Amino acid sequence: MNKNIFNNKRHSIKIRDSKGNIYPSARAVSKLTGIHHYSILRNIEKRGYFEFNGIRYVIDDYITQPAISSNNETTNTQPIHFQMIMDENGNVYNNYTHLANKLNINRKRIKNSFDKNGYFNLNGVTYYKVNEESFVIDKKIKPILESEPEYAQFKQIKDLQAQPFQIYNFEYTEKECGSRYAVALFSDIHLEETVKPESVLNLNEYNVEIATTRIGNYFKNLALCLNADEVDDLIFGALGDTISGYIHDELVQTNGLTPIEATFKAQSLIFSGLKFLCENTNLKSIKFIGIVGNHSRTTKKIQHSNGFKLSYEWLMYKNIEQQCLSFGLPIEFCIPEAELAIVNTPDNKKFIFCHGFQIKGSGNGTVCGIYPALNRLTLKWGKTIKQDKIYIGHFHQCVSIPNAVVNGSIIGYNSFALTNGLPWEEPAQMYEVFDSKIGLVLTRKIYCDK
């Protein structure tokens, strides 16, 4: 900006703020803000505006008077370069400096091109000066003639600005839907395990009391989702590791309950949750899938052919089944003696439910970790079973891919996860809704901490 602008009293620069107030000069704004008028004009020249206490000030208009030379003859005024610029895409820039900053080039390069050609071109984009009555226009601006190649481009921009919006009338139609069924997973509770805050950098705390609260929250939130999603049938997949057991020495030393005590408490909580769903939802049917995990075993190593006989969870599922029968709850039970269960859905899909210890994955439980091993197992089972989807737990991470779902946990972050660099995740369980005519319509988490 020419310094004569600040010193020449014959130029009265009107300034407008973002509230619509107009000031006769920069000095008036200076008195209001306490900022020197030179700094105010400098800010406007550099950034296109001056901001103070959340209010922006811009050039509104300025009245130019003829300058008088030393021999008392009038001369042409020198315009202030608050020149708005527009590119061929309709983007507007406050001045040369604003454009130069956006393009990261020298301001003089832009000004020299405008002075010489009347426009500026860079990387195939052409920039033009905007001719507005509220700005002093440089006398060297050259009009774009119809014979010039830039005229068609400039006219196209003007025509686009004047083009009205076209309103499309979309017809609303109801899509034909079928009956809805949901798959709700419930696994990796580790009811009696203890997680002290100081052992996980205060990222989690867990004990029998907190576990009880989270299980209650799970069933309450699940009921809300089932009612909101208008689900008719529920497949409840209990995928194991309800208790932690004594499979590691540290669990013997730190668990809040013995395996038998934890089993009794867990079966009471699960039965109470199923009873709550029957009484507080509009479900027509519930199918309970009971899969044993690796933590509930009574042996040091996993046994595949008779593992169910050596699991606290298999006994627990059988007890829950008998209790539901005695209460007359309309729940169908599937408690396999194999490591996995195959379930046929209302729309003739075939789902596999298993705990997940069959997958020897690594990494952090996401695509880069368990996905390759999960995908390989899916392909192997697919040759024999020809399943549509697999549901597993074990990895304590909520993951959903087209042919499989990995469940989260209710225990949440623990020392094992911290030591192995696994990502923190809020205690949650996976939930999916299917339409018998459309297919999968919803995948979400059921949160357990609130």
Secondary structure, DSSP 8 states (H G I E B T S, - for coil): --THHHH-TT-EEEEEETTS-EESSHHHHHHHH-S-HHHHHHHHHHHS-EEETTEEEEEEEEE---EE-TTS-EE---------EEETTS-EESSHHHHHHHHTS-HHHHHHHHHHHSEEEETTEEEEE---TTS---TT-----TTSHHHHHHHHHHHHHH-----------------EEEEEEE----TT--B-GGGGTTS--B-HHHHHHHHHHHHHHHHHHHHHTT-SEEEEEE-S-SS-TTSSHHHHHH-SS-HHHHHHHHHHHHHHHHHHHHHHS--SEEEEEE---STTBSSSS--SSSGGGGBHHHHHHHHHHHHHHHHT--EEEE--SSSEEEEE-TTS-EEEEE-STT----TTSSTTTTHHHHHHHHHHHHHHT--SEEEE-SS---EEETTEEE---SS-S-HHHHHTT-----SEEEEEEEETTTEEEEEEEEES--
